[in-house]
Amino acid sequence: MEIQFAPIQGYTDAAYRRIHNTIYPGSIACYYSPFIRIEKGDIRAKDVRDIALEQSNNIHLIPQIIANSPDEFNFLCDKIQAVGYNEIDVNVGCPFPLQTRKGRGAALLSNPEMFDNIMHCISQRKDIAFSIKMRLGLTHDDEWRLLIDSINNTPLRQVTIHPRIATQQYKGEINFPEFESFYSEISHPIVFNGDIKTLDDINNLAMKYPKLKGIMIGRGLLSRPCLAQEFQLNSTIDDNTLRQQVLTMHEALFAHYSAILQGQAQILTKIKTFWDYLEPIIGHKAAKAIHKSSTISKYQAAVALI
Ligand SMILES: Cc1cc2nc3c(=O)[nH]c(=O)nc-3n(C[C@H](O)[C@H](O)[C@H](O)COP(=O)(O)O)c2cc1C
């Protein structure tokens, strides 16, 4: 059973992935890029740069796309293939209204005809190994039932399931009974995603669902970057060591963003997000001071509180 790093738009960019991989080498089977989309008729140069960097970083990165039609799908696949990738993950779970209103992400779960069209495109492109990342449905947790035959009949490397519906976003109960039905009906390698925060969570899930190929973790790794290494070692890392590791990650990220971004405001906006999920590790006082800091020197004084 392996641990995969979930894509988190705005957080898991190339710099974060590279630095995470430096501090916890070999603990993550693969990282996923945040979804790559078509905007103003084209792929964003920023997104291409983000995935292009990985090739020199020696990291197993799988670019993820979000598309609402065969045209968008093929356009994005061509562009990503041109960067040098032959693996792509297809987002069928994004709940952001900006995407679902355009028929992308989780909207495909309530549109079996378009979902089928995309699966058909996947079957056609034998030069790329595809996976999909999905939810149970857009508004109802049984929508996947209408799609399961189509999924099982499509060649897929894996199917990642986040057992919520899109209207829940990232909160509320995970629907385990419905997950178990999905688990028993899916014929592809299956990866569980959602609310995994501790080594016990990982071990319990692995024990209960032995067929799992892996667990994909997002926020749990942002708030505990050592989590996959803890699974590798089968032992927890103490708070002091973890705090030091987080500070080392921060130092590298701060140096990176200071070198590529212009001006205090841009650097602060970007680097502050690093701490968004880390309050349990650094404490409320430092987290609040970081959040409130308005200059680099105040920010550095806040980080020194850790
Ligand atoms: C701010 C934010 C951005 C996200 N961006 C993406 C994304 O680009 N692609 C994607 O498939 N999932 C995205 N997700 C969903 C996560 O990959 C993951 O499925 C979700 O957070 C549940 O897993 P977790 O509890 O381990 O975080 C995002 C989630 C959050 C909170």
The ligand as a Gaussian input file, in Angstrom:
#p B3LYP/6-31G(d) Opt

LIG

0 1
 C       -7.692000      24.389000      -1.425000
 C       -7.877000      23.055000      -2.097000
 C       -7.473000      22.895000      -3.426000
 C       -7.636000      21.662000      -4.077000
 N       -7.203000      21.514000      -5.376000
 C       -7.390000      20.313000      -6.009000
 C       -6.958000      20.099000      -7.355000
 O       -6.373000      20.967000      -8.016000
 N       -7.222000      18.880000      -7.912000
 C       -7.855000      17.885000      -7.219000
 O       -8.065000      16.806000      -7.744000
 N       -8.228000      18.059000      -5.944000
 C       -8.009000      19.235000      -5.332000
 N       -8.383000      19.367000      -4.023000
 C       -8.925000      18.202000      -3.320000
 C       -7.817000      17.386000      -2.649000
 O       -6.927000      16.841000      -3.599000
 C       -8.426000      16.238000      -1.827000
 O       -9.196000      15.442000      -2.672000
 C       -9.305000      16.732000      -0.681000
 O       -8.665000      17.788000       0.018000
 C       -9.646000      15.605000       0.293000
 O       -8.482000      14.961000       0.741000
 P       -7.724000      15.367000       2.131000
 O       -8.753000      15.277000       3.221000
 O       -6.622000      14.371000       2.251000
 O       -7.252000      16.775000       1.967000
 C       -8.224000      20.581000      -3.377000
 C       -8.592000      20.747000      -2.039000
 C       -8.431000      21.952000      -1.394000
 C       -8.843000      22.087000       0.051000

